[in-house]
Structures are given as structure tokens and as C-alpha cells.
Amino acid sequence: MPVIHTPATATAPATAVHCTEKGEGPALLLVHGHPFDHTMWQPQIDRFSRTHRVIAPDLRGYGATPLRTAPDPAPGTDGAPLATGLDVFADDLVAVLDALGVDDCVVVGLSMGGQIAMELYRGHPGRVRGLVLADTFPAAETDEGRAARNAMADRLLAGGAAAMRAYADEVLDRMVAPYNTHAAPHVHRMMCATDPAGAAAALRGRAERPDYRKTLTTVPFPALVVVGRDDSYTPVADAEDMHALLPHATLAVIEEAAHLPNLERADAFDAVLEEYLRSLGRPS
């Protein structure tokens, strides 16, 4: 597992990004959601590493990647709560691509990972040759949503691992449809294993995210929008609205799945992703 050391910046402390890299061919960057890690992509890592160079990082504060690697004069050290903005995640991904010698890639992002993918395209459009947005949405946070994310961040920080487990228990049936019992144990384990401080920082950063709707109207290449039919976090109507913003896009609705169709119905998800990748052809 490569470890990419990112420098401290004006908006983020240094950290060491851990990622799985497997296969050869065009680069395929898989960006996980909250509060998961790179193993949420294991079916896709196994399948697409036959034809692509698959790169699946643990985002900072998740999985094996720490929120920061050493104390330094970074946001949060002055008494303010630490927040990981989507731009920080995107910059980390650029550092990974640079370290691995990858000029451009197809980016697949789910939920928060989809918003990070949008931010990656917004800030570094030359690094993205394909965009897959799964179970996500582009709008900025509402006032109500901002308050809810910050309240949850406070709860996780105050309660630690016990609060993380309680949160996992509460949301499991929305992350994974109750009838998809094969996927639930893995999803629950990922959520329980997440560092509460990392999850809280991401919640605070995500609460302040920009609106990506105008950005999506500028995407010049074909994109793919995927959503689980029974997703209550990002319903099909949201996916349809996002699909309408993209100049060249395909919408795929995965039946019998909720918020994590890549795990709940991996074969169906992989089939639409494979068709999309084939339509892009090989990079020039």
C-alpha cells in the first residue's frame, strides 16, 4: 500500500495518505464516502484492476490515513474546531496522483466522495478525463444541514468510539437497504472503525462546501451518474437533477439498492461502470 506524504498548507496540516494501487492501464481513482474507507470499493478494485490501474486511497481521517501526522500550526490548533474542506481532500488526491506519476484519471466518487470528485474537477480540471458521480448531489449545504453536520461533529468528538458506533447503528439501514443483509456487516464495521475526529473534521468541512451545480455545466467529456433506487439520502430525483446539469451524461438507477449500490448490487454497478469506461476509450 503506497503512502503519500502531503505537506502542511495554509488550510491543512500534513498527513500521510495510504492508498491501494492495483493493476495496469488507464488510471481509475476511487473516492470513498463518509464514514468509510477504501475497502468500500473492494468489489471494484478486484474487477477493474484487470483492465485499469486502480487507485483507492483512504481519505485523511479515515481508514489508515491519519487526520494529521504531527502537531503543527494548522487550523484547529488555535482552539477552533478542525475542519477538513473538500478542497483539502482534493489537494490530497492531486498529491497522490503526482506521487504515482498519473497525469489524468477517471474519478469515481460516492456520496461525500462524489462531492470531492466535483471539487477535484473544479480545482484541477486537467487531471480528470472521466467523472462518475454515485449517490451524491452538487448543491451547497442548507442552513439546517450545516447546523446538523456541526451538531453531529460535536457529538462524535464528545462521545468518541462509542458515539461512532451509535451513529453506525442509527444509519445502517439508510446506508444499506435492510434487505441487503450481505453488505451490512462490512459497512457497519467500516463506520465503527472510523476515527471520530476525522469524521467530525470532514463533517465541518462538508458543511461549508461550495455549490457545484455551475461547475457541472462545464464538464466537456461524458459523465456517469449512478444512484440506488431506494437511496433516501440522495434520492433518484436528485440524481436526475444532477444528470440534467451535465452536458454529456448517462444516468443509471441501480434497482434493489440504497446509498451504497457498489456494495449492495456490485454486479449491476460494475456493469454500468464498465460500459462507461469502455465508451471513453483509451487515453490519448
Salt bridges, closest charged atoms under 4 A:
GLU21 OE2 - ARG53 NH2 2.55
ASP46 OD1 - LYS22 NZ 3.75
ASP58 OD1 - HIS38 ND1 2.86
ASP91 OD1 - HIS124 NE2 3.23
ASP92 OD2 - ARG60 NE 2.71
ASP98 OD1 - ARG127 NH1 2.92
GLU119 OE2 - ARG122 NH2 2.69
GLU141 OE1 - ARG149 NE 2.53
GLU141 OE1 - ARG209 NH1 3.15
ASP143 OD1 - ARG146 NH1 2.89
ASP154 OD1 - ARG204 NH2 2.64
ASP169 OD1 - HIS188 NE2 2.62
GLU170 OE2 - ARG155 NH2 2.58
GLU208 OE2 - ARG146 NE 3.53
ASP211 OD2 - ARG213 NH2 2.45
ASP231 OD2 - HIS259 ND1 2.77
GLU255 OE2 - ARG229 NH2 2.81
GLU256 OE1 - ARG265 NH2 3.33
ASP270 OD2 - ARG47 NH1 3.95
GLU274 OE1 - ARG47 NH2 2.63
GLU274 OE2 - ARG278 NH2 3.88
